[in-house]
Amino acid sequence: MKIAMARGAEYGVERNEKSFRAAEPAISTSCGKDYVIERGARRAVQPSDYRIVTVDVTYGGRSADPADRPTRETASTLKAELAAETVPETVQAANTAELAQFCGRTAS
């Protein structure tokens, strides 16, 4: 979610928008292919399963509404937070296993 919000704010900065408002995120999952066909033969590949977070964002000028966020400051703050974050290997492994289970396969 934080990555989607950071990109929404960053896009507002690129468009010289003063503020933005984000709706609740929509989260979905994409299950990658586990094989490809090469020269008529089926070959197994490591699938790329991932989550997709979509956030509807509207932009505007300066606003006193607390739901509106300043684009430049929000983009800077979120990008700095993302750069400083690390995800422990145990959490990464748990997320990978959860995605594999959702997609009907075992985690490797």
N, CA, C and O of each residue as an XYZ file, in Angstrom:
432
protein
N       0.828     -1.186      0.000
C       0.000      0.000      0.000
C       0.877      1.256      0.000
O       0.586      2.229     -0.696
N       1.941      1.219      0.781
C       2.800      2.395      0.884
C       3.452      2.720     -0.456
O       3.622      3.891     -0.795
N       3.817      1.691     -1.220
C       4.433      1.915     -2.531
C       3.433      2.586     -3.464
O       3.791      3.510     -4.195
N       2.183      2.130     -3.445
C       1.153      2.717     -4.305
C       0.894      4.176     -3.919
O       0.742      5.035     -4.788
N       0.845      4.449     -2.625
C       0.635      5.829     -2.170
C       1.817      6.726     -2.554
O       1.629      7.867     -2.975
N       3.029      6.197     -2.405
C       4.219      6.973     -2.768
C       4.200      7.305     -4.250
O       4.517      8.428     -4.643
N       3.825      6.325     -5.078
C       3.780      6.572     -6.526
C       2.683      7.568     -6.873
O       2.872      8.413     -7.748
N       1.534      7.481     -6.198
C       0.462      8.443     -6.431
C       0.904      9.860     -6.104
O       0.616     10.794     -6.852
N       1.605     10.020     -4.986
C       2.113     11.333     -4.602
C       3.186     11.805     -5.573
O       3.211     12.973     -5.963
N       4.073     10.893     -5.959
C       5.146     11.230     -6.901
C       4.573     11.687     -8.247
O       5.074     12.634     -8.854
N       3.525     11.008     -8.703
C       2.878     11.396     -9.957
C       2.268     12.791     -9.829
O       2.312     13.578    -10.774
N       1.706     13.095     -8.672
C       1.180     14.438     -8.435
C       2.268     15.494     -8.496
O       2.044     16.589     -9.012
N       3.437     15.177     -7.978
C       4.576     16.104     -8.055
C       4.959     16.320     -9.515
O       5.205     17.450     -9.938
N       5.009     15.218    -10.291
C       5.351     15.324    -11.712
C       4.359     16.210    -12.461
O       4.735     16.904    -13.406
N       3.110     16.190    -12.048
C       2.064     17.000    -12.687
C       1.906     18.379    -12.056
O       1.019     19.141    -12.439
N       2.767     18.699    -11.088
C       2.735     19.977    -10.360
C       1.411     20.197     -9.631
O       0.919     21.322     -9.550
N       0.839     19.115     -9.102
C      -0.380     19.215     -8.309
C       0.002     19.527     -6.869
O       1.025     19.052     -6.376
N      -0.812     20.318     -6.202
C      -0.513     20.721     -4.830
C      -0.922     19.669     -3.811
O      -0.227     19.465     -2.815
N      -2.049     18.996     -4.054
C      -2.523     18.015     -3.091
C      -3.177     16.843     -3.809
O      -3.485     16.906     -5.000
N      -3.380     15.760     -3.041
C      -4.051     14.593     -3.597
C      -4.859     13.910     -2.510
O      -4.620     14.099     -1.317
N      -5.813     13.120     -2.945
C      -6.653     12.333     -2.043
C      -6.685     10.921     -2.590
O      -6.903     10.714     -3.783
N      -6.468      9.949     -1.716
C      -6.450      8.547     -2.139
C      -7.641      7.814     -1.535
O      -7.978      8.002     -0.366
N      -8.273      6.973     -2.355
C      -9.368      6.128     -1.886
C      -8.776      4.892     -1.210
O      -7.560      4.698     -1.212
N      -9.626      4.075     -0.641
C      -9.173      2.823     -0.045
C      -8.534      1.951     -1.125
O      -9.023      1.917     -2.254
N      -7.463      1.255     -0.801
C      -6.787      0.431     -1.802
C      -7.585     -0.825     -2.154
O      -8.312     -1.377     -1.329
N      -7.426     -1.250     -3.390
C      -7.980     -2.526     -3.850
C      -6.795     -3.465     -4.029
O      -5.839     -3.133     -4.730
N      -6.853     -4.635     -3.399
C      -5.734     -5.574     -3.449
C      -6.183     -6.836     -4.180
O      -7.226     -7.413     -3.873
N      -5.371     -7.250     -5.152
C      -5.647     -8.482     -5.892
C      -4.341     -9.267     -6.022
O      -3.277     -8.787     -5.631
N      -4.434    -10.455     -6.565
C      -3.262    -11.317     -6.717
C      -3.139    -11.771     -8.155
O      -4.141    -12.074     -8.804
N      -1.916    -11.821     -8.656
C      -1.642    -12.326     -9.991
C      -0.806    -13.595     -9.867
O       0.253    -13.599     -9.240
N      -1.297    -14.662    -10.471
C      -0.570    -15.933    -10.456
C       0.143    -16.088    -11.795
O      -0.491    -16.073    -12.850
N       1.462    -16.236    -11.745
C       2.252    -16.343    -12.962
C       2.200    -17.732    -13.572
O       1.786    -18.696    -12.928
N       2.620    -17.817    -14.810
C       2.683    -19.104    -15.509
C       3.815    -19.943    -14.920
O       4.861    -19.420    -14.536
N       3.584    -21.255    -14.857
C       4.628    -22.136    -14.342
C       5.292    -22.947    -15.449
O       6.070    -23.862    -15.180
N       4.977    -22.605    -16.695
C       5.634    -23.247    -17.833
C       5.575    -22.326    -19.054
O       4.752    -21.413    -19.128
N       6.458    -22.590    -19.994
C       6.458    -21.906    -21.292
C       6.593    -22.976    -22.365
O       7.061    -24.084    -22.106
N       6.179    -22.626    -23.555
C       6.330    -23.531    -24.692
C       7.463    -22.991    -25.560
O       7.384    -21.872    -26.067
N       8.506    -23.781    -25.729
C       9.643    -23.413    -26.575
C       9.830    -24.492    -27.632
O      10.025    -25.665    -27.315
N       9.768    -24.083    -28.877
C       9.957    -25.012    -29.999
C       9.051    -26.236    -29.864
O       9.454    -27.365    -30.145
N       7.834    -25.986    -29.433
C       6.852    -27.056    -29.317
C       6.970    -27.909    -28.068
O       6.164    -28.818    -27.869
N       7.964    -27.638    -27.215
C       8.142    -28.419    -25.992
C       7.781    -27.573    -24.772
O       8.075    -26.379    -24.718
N       7.155    -28.199    -23.818
C       6.773    -27.517    -22.578
C       7.960    -27.537    -21.621
O       8.542    -28.590    -21.363
N       8.315    -26.354    -21.094
C       9.441    -26.230    -20.162
C       8.958    -25.532    -18.905
O       8.314    -24.487    -18.986
N       9.262    -26.101    -17.735
C       8.879    -25.522    -16.448
C       9.705    -24.262    -16.170
O      10.898    -24.211    -16.471
N       9.063    -23.263    -15.599
C       9.735    -22.026    -15.183
C       9.261    -21.661    -13.785
O       8.206    -22.110    -13.339
N      10.036    -20.856    -13.109
C       9.651    -20.360    -11.792
C       8.563    -19.312    -11.981
O       8.818    -18.283    -12.607
N       7.356    -19.535    -11.461
C       6.274    -18.577    -11.660
C       6.501    -17.292    -10.862
O       7.115    -17.308     -9.795
N       6.004    -16.197    -11.392
C       6.067    -14.911    -10.707
C       4.675    -14.585    -10.169
O       3.845    -14.017    -10.878
N       4.430    -14.946     -8.919
C       3.169    -14.636     -8.257
C       3.376    -13.345     -7.469
O       4.412    -13.176     -6.826
N       2.410    -12.437     -7.512
C       2.550    -11.194     -6.777
C       1.195    -10.569     -6.488
O       0.182    -10.899     -7.103
N       1.218     -9.655     -5.528
C       0.013     -8.904     -5.166
C       0.013     -7.589     -5.933
O       1.059     -7.005     -6.213
N      -1.188     -7.149     -6.259
C      -1.359     -5.877     -6.955
C      -2.186     -4.973     -6.054
O      -3.274     -5.350     -5.618
N      -1.673     -3.791     -5.777
C      -2.402     -2.817     -4.977
C      -2.744     -1.647     -5.885
O      -1.861     -1.023     -6.474
N      -4.041     -1.355     -5.993
C      -4.517     -0.256     -6.821
C      -5.152      0.792     -5.922
O      -5.983      0.476     -5.071
N      -4.753      2.033     -6.119
C      -5.302      3.131     -5.333
C      -5.812      4.196     -6.304
O      -5.059      4.694     -7.141
N      -7.085      4.540     -6.186
C      -7.628      5.639     -6.984
C      -7.241      6.942     -6.313
O      -7.479      7.140     -5.121
N      -6.641      7.829     -7.096
C      -6.145      9.095     -6.564
C      -6.750     10.248     -7.348
O      -6.831     10.199     -8.576
N      -7.175     11.285     -6.638
C      -7.628     12.515     -7.290
C      -6.714     13.645     -6.824
O      -6.280     13.682     -5.672
N      -6.437     14.551     -7.733
C      -5.513     15.642     -7.457
C      -6.248     16.966     -7.453
O      -7.306     17.108     -8.068
N      -5.675     17.933     -6.753
C      -6.281     19.252     -6.715
C      -5.301     20.290     -6.227
O      -4.111     20.025     -6.056
N      -5.831     21.484     -6.005
C      -5.007     22.575     -5.499
C      -4.902     22.499     -3.995
O      -5.179     21.460     -3.396
N      -4.506     23.586     -3.389
C      -4.406     23.627     -1.929
C      -5.790     23.442     -1.330
O      -6.778     23.974     -1.835
N      -5.846     22.682     -0.251
C      -7.129     22.388      0.367
C      -6.972     22.322      1.874
O      -5.930     21.913      2.387
N      -8.025     22.731      2.579
C      -8.017     22.643      4.036
C      -8.614     21.331      4.514
O      -8.615     21.051      5.713
N      -9.120     20.526      3.594
C      -9.721     19.242      3.942
C      -8.640     18.300      4.474
O      -7.623     18.104      3.807
N      -8.834     17.713      5.657
C      -7.804     16.826      6.214
C      -7.567     15.550      5.401
O      -6.521     14.919      5.553
N      -8.505     15.160      4.550
C      -8.313     13.971      3.713
C      -7.344     14.242      2.572
O      -6.788     13.305      1.999
N      -7.136     15.509      2.236
C      -6.199     15.876      1.175
C      -4.786     15.952      1.749
O      -4.572     16.499      2.831
N      -3.831     15.398      1.013
C      -2.435     15.385      1.452
C      -1.595     16.220      0.500
O      -1.863     16.237     -0.701
N      -0.583     16.913      1.011
C       0.317     17.652      0.121
C       1.178     16.676     -0.674
O       1.785     15.771     -0.101
N       1.230     16.856     -1.986
C       1.915     15.878     -2.827
C       3.417     15.821     -2.569
O       3.963     14.742     -2.340
N       4.074     16.941     -2.604
C       5.538     16.954     -2.504
C       6.014     16.387     -1.170
O       6.899     15.532     -1.143
N       5.441     16.850     -0.074
C       5.863     16.386      1.247
C       5.549     14.901      1.440
O       6.361     14.154      1.985
N       4.377     14.485      0.993
C       3.990     13.082      1.144
C       4.899     12.180      0.314
O       5.320     11.123      0.782
N       5.202     12.592     -0.915
C       6.090     11.798     -1.761
C       7.463     11.656     -1.114
O       8.014     10.556     -1.066
N       8.014     12.744     -0.621
C       9.341     12.708      0.011
C       9.345     11.813      1.244
O      10.253     11.002      1.427
N       8.337     11.964      2.081
C       8.259     11.173      3.315
C       8.127      9.688      3.024
O       8.855      8.875      3.595
N       7.203      9.326      2.137
C       6.979      7.909      1.845
C       8.177      7.276      1.145
O       8.519      6.129      1.435
N       8.820      7.998      0.232
C       9.992      7.449     -0.445
C      11.137      7.222      0.542
O      11.860      6.231      0.436
N      11.305      8.135      1.501
C      12.345      7.970      2.519
C      12.033      6.769      3.414
O      12.930      5.995      3.748
N      10.765      6.613      3.803
C      10.373      5.465      4.619
C      10.624      4.156      3.875
O      11.137      3.198      4.452
N      10.262      4.121      2.601
C      10.460      2.902      1.817
C      11.941      2.564      1.666
O      12.319      1.393      1.711
N      12.770      3.576      1.488
C      14.210      3.347      1.331
C      14.825      2.795      2.618
O      15.795      2.038      2.573
N      14.255      3.177      3.767
C      14.807      2.747      5.052
C      14.261      1.400      5.515
O      14.825      0.791      6.424
N      13.188      0.930      4.914
C      12.561     -0.317      5.355
C      13.285     -1.544      4.822
O      13.812     -1.550      3.710
N      13.293     -2.573      5.642
C      13.751     -3.882      5.203
C      12.711     -4.897      5.661
O      12.131     -4.767      6.739
N      12.487     -5.889      4.842
C      11.530     -6.939      5.174
C      12.323     -8.162      5.593
O      13.130     -8.672      4.816
N      12.104     -8.642      6.819
C      12.847     -9.822      7.281
C      12.594    -11.031      6.371
O      11.516    -11.175      5.794
N      13.594    -11.881      6.259
C      13.492    -13.057      5.395
C      12.324    -13.950      5.795
O      11.689    -14.560      4.934
N      12.036    -14.034      7.088
C      10.920    -14.875      7.532
C       9.588    -14.343      7.016
O       8.705    -15.120      6.651
N       9.443    -13.034      6.986
C       8.218    -12.419      6.464
C       8.140    -12.621      4.951
O       7.072    -12.922      4.419
N       9.258    -12.459      4.265
C       9.292    -12.693      2.819
C       8.908    -14.133      2.504
O       8.122    -14.379      1.590
N       9.452    -15.078      3.248
C       9.144    -16.493      3.025
C       7.668    -16.775      3.289
O       7.037    -17.519      2.539
N       7.111    -16.182      4.353
C       5.696    -16.378      4.664
C       4.815    -15.813      3.560
O       3.820    -16.436      3.187
N       5.161    -14.648      3.034
C       4.391    -14.044      1.938
C       4.475    -14.895      0.674
O       3.477    -15.073     -0.025
N       5.658    -15.417      0.382
C       5.836    -16.279     -0.785
C       4.991    -17.536     -0.652
O       4.342    -17.955     -1.610
N       4.997    -18.136      0.530
C       4.211    -19.347      0.765
C       2.715    -19.062      0.645
O       1.971    -19.867      0.083
N       2.277    -17.926      1.168
C       0.862    -17.550      1.081
C       0.430    -17.347     -0.375
O      -0.642    -17.799     -0.776
N       1.261    -16.673     -1.155
C       0.950    -16.477     -2.579
C       0.932    -17.802     -3.328
O       0.055    -18.032     -4.161
N       1.890    -18.672     -3.041
C       1.935    -19.976     -3.712
C       0.692    -20.781     -3.370
O       0.109    -21.417     -4.248
N       0.283    -20.764     -2.124
C      -0.915    -21.489     -1.717
C      -2.145    -20.921     -2.423
O      -2.988    -21.679     -2.904
N      -2.252    -19.599     -2.488
C      -3.377    -18.960     -3.174
C      -3.420    -19.386     -4.642
O      -4.497    -19.590     -5.203
N      -2.252    -19.519     -5.255
C      -2.166    -19.869     -6.668
C      -2.190    -21.380     -6.906
O      -2.063    -21.837     -8.041
N      -2.354    -22.151     -5.826
C      -2.512    -23.582     -5.962
C      -1.238    -24.359     -6.192
O      -1.254    -25.382     -6.876
N      -0.134    -23.896     -5.637
C       1.125    -24.631     -5.771
C       1.894    -24.548     -4.461
O       1.532    -23.787     -3.564
N       2.943    -25.327     -4.360
C       3.766    -25.300     -3.150
C       4.885    -24.293     -3.318
O       5.399    -24.097     -4.419
N       5.257    -23.657     -2.224
C       6.348    -22.671     -2.263
C       7.668    -23.396     -2.458
O       7.889    -24.480     -1.919
N       8.541    -22.772     -3.244
C       9.854    -23.394     -3.460
C      10.953    -22.528     -2.906
O      12.126    -22.888     -2.996
